[in-house]
Amino acid sequence: MRLIKKTIEQFCTAILLFFIAISTMSSGNAAEIAIIIDDMGNARRDAKAFDLPKEVTLSILPHTPLSRQFSQRAAKQQREVMLHVPMESLGNNRLGPGAITSDMHPQAIKQTLSSALKSVPHAIGVNNHMGSKLTQLTLPMKTTMEFLQEENLFFVDSRTTRFSKASKIAQEVGILSGHRSVFIDHVIDPDHIDQQFKRLIRLAKKYNQVIGIAHPYPQSLAYLENALTELDGQGVRLIPVSEMLKSIELSRKAQHQQNNQPTSVTGVVEETKTTPVSL
């Protein structure tokens, strides 16, 4: 019986590695980036984000004037939509509607998430808006991930603090997950945006798959509209967030089968040391 079990495990590992190899060959070994535009839903001028390639994911704040309209418009473009959940920060920043805080009972967290999700139809995943305090806390993060598992949603940790537990808990619960490697426009300045985007490209070439987050600032959208057209010439592919997370999960499982050790989501944490913990 033990021999049969071992044989089955080896067969499953071989299948996983085969599909990883096929995926790598089909992409021509190109580095891959996924980009999320956060904070969508408050202003009509943010609609400029819909001019970006449809592989760019939009993360929409709940219960905002345009949350439902933007979500439906993205769906018509066959563009991925995420729910951008406000979470408590160390800086006590104003969170807005649909927020999760550390004093909430688990059932209240789930009810808040359920209501927020209804305001952003077509959402297939979640990332945190701020959250430098909440993402460090085990119970609210575990409750959040359990809700996402029930709803078959993925999670991307915006990593507003290097001490976030969100990605680790997401993996423990067993949902698709990843984390932000670069904030492209934390400083709203064209030179800074250019530097951060180039950093994203360098990290992609080093680690193969990385996630960048930007916001619907006019400067950011104008920059990305041009920069994303030049990716092919740099040997970089832009892919939807869900596609990247599925590929990462497949690689993680294969490595786990081989080494019997947990692996990091993307292995890219270089940006977190410079991220303010007040978000």
N, C-alpha and C positions, 0 to 999 in steps of 0.2 A: 504493500500500500504506500509506504514511504517512497519507494522507487517511482511508482506511478505519479505521485504528487510532484516529485522533483522533475520528472519528464514533462509534465503539463506546464510547470513554471518555466522551464527552459524553452518550450514551444511558444508560450505567450511572449516571452522576452524576445525571441527571434522575430515574431510577427511585429512587435512594436518597433524594433530596430529596422525592419524592412520598410515600414511605412515612413519612418523618419528619413531613411535614405532616399526613398522616392520623393518625399517632400523637398529635400535638399536639392536633388537633381533637377526637379521641376522649376525651382527658383533660380537655377543657375548659380548657386552658392552666393547669391546677393545678400548683402546686409539688409535687414528689414527694420522699418520704423512704423510705429502706430502713433497717431496724434489725436489727442482729445481736446476739444474746445470747451472749456468750463464756463460756468456762470451764465448760460444761455437762459433767456426767458423774460428778462425785465424790460429790454429796450428794443424798439423796432429796428434801430440801426444795426443790431446784432444779426439781422437777417442776411447781412453781407457774407456771413459764414457759409451760407448755402451755395455760394459761388465756388467754394473750395471743392477739390475732388471728392467724390462720394465715399472714398475710403476713409476720409476724416470723420471721426465720431463726434457727435454733439452731446454734451452732458448738460441736462436742463434742470434748473432749480424747480422744486415743487411749488405749487400754488402761486405761481407768478402770473402776471397778466397774459403772457404769451406761451406759457408752458404747454398747454394742450395744442395750440395752433402750430407751434414750432415742431412738436413731436409728430403731428400728422403730416406736416410738410416734409419732414425728413423721411418718413416712411414712404411717401410718394416718390422720393428720389432713390429709394432702396438704400438709404443711409442708416447706419446704426445709431441708436439713441440710448443714452444712459440717463439714469436718475442721479442728480447731483445733490446728495443729502447733506444738509447743514449739520455739523457736529460741534459740540462744545470745544472751545479753544482755551488755552492757558491765558490768553490776553483778554478774555471776557468780551470778545468781539460780538457785535450784533449779529445774530444768526439768521433772522428771518423766519418765515413760516416753515413748518415741517421739520423742525430741528429736533435732534436727539441730544439729551443732556445726561450728566452722570447721576442725577437724582431721580431719574425715571425708573419705574418698575419694569421688568422684562415685558410684561403684557402691554404696558403703555408704549414701549419702544416698538413692538410689533404692530400695534394699532397705528402709530404714527407713520411707520414705513408703509403700511398698507394704504393709508389715505394718500400719502405722497405719491405712491406708485400709480394710483388711479388718476392723479393729475398730470401724469406724463405717460400717456398710453404709448405702446410700442417699445417701451424701455426694455432692454435685454440685459442690462447690467447696472451697477451702482459704483460711484466713487464718492469720496468724502469732500465736502466743502468745509475748509478749515479743519477742526478736529484734533489739534495738537494735544488736547487733554484727553478727549474721549478715546482716541485710538490707542492710548497707553493703558486703558482699563480692560481687564479680562472679561468681566461679566457683560457689559453692554456690547462689546465686540462679539462675544460668543452668541449673544441673543440676536444680533444683527445678522451674523453669518448663518445661523439656523433659519432665520426668516428667508434669507436669499436662497438657501438650499431648497426650502419648501416651494419657492416661486420659480426655481430653476434659473436663477440669475447669477451672473458672475460679479466679481468685485475687483476693482483696481484701487490700490492704496495710493492716495495722492502724496503720502509721506510728507506731511507738514511738520513732522518731528522725526528725528533719527531713532527715537525710542518707541515708535509705533509697533504695536503687536498685531495689527490688523492682518497683514499678509500671512503671518505664522498661524493665526487662529483660523483664517480662511482655509488654509491647507489642512489643518487638523480636522475641520468640519467636513472637508471634502468637496469644496466648490472650486470652479475655475477661478483663478486669481492671478494678479500680477501687481507690479507697482511702478510708479512714476520714477523715471531716471533723471529727467531734466524739466525744470520750469523754464519755458522758452522766453516768457515775458514778465518775469517777476519785477523787473525794472522796465518801465514803459519808455524805452529809448531805442531808436532804430539800430544804433551800434551794438547795444547790449543784446537786442533780439538776434542780430546777426551772429554775435559771438556764441550765444546759447544754442542757436540752431546748428551751427558748425560743430559745437561740442556734442550735440545729439548725433550727428553724422559720424563723428569720430568714435563715439561709444558703440554705435551700431556696427561699425566695421571691426571693432575689437571684440564685442560680445555677441554679435549677429542679430540680436533682437532686443530693441529697447522702446520704451514708451515716453513720449514727450507730452507735456500739457501746456496749452496756451489759453488765452482768453479773447473774447470778441472785441478787443480794442481795435480801432481803425488801423493803427500802426502795425499791429500783429497780423491782421487779416491781409493787409496790403503786402506785407513782406512774404507771408506764406503763399499767397496766390502766385507770386513769381518764383519763389524758391522751390516749391514742390514740382514745378515743371522741369527742373534741372536735375532731378534725382537719378533718372536713367543714366545720364552721362557720368554720374558719380558711382555707379554700381550699387545703387540703393533702391529698394522697393518700398513703396507705401502700401500698407495693408490694413484692413479693419482690425480693431482691437480684439474682437472675438476670435478672429483667425489666428492672431498671434498667441492669445492665451491657450487655445487648443493645441497649438504646436509646442508651446512651452510645457504644457501638462503632459503631452506625449513623451517629450524628452525627459521630463522629470521622472515619469514612471519607469521608463526604460533604464535610466541611471540607477533608480532605486532598486530595480530588479537585479541589476548587476552588482551594486555595491552594498545593498541592504542598508542604505543611509539616506536620510532626507537631504534634498538639495534645495538651494535657494531658487526663487522664482525666475529671476533673470541674471543674478549675480552682479547687478550694477547698483552700487550704493554710493558711488563717488559724489553724487550731488547732495546727498542728505546732510553732510557735515556743514554745508553753507546755507541750509534752509532755516529761516527764522522759526522759532517755536511759538510764535504769537498768533499763528494762523489757525 
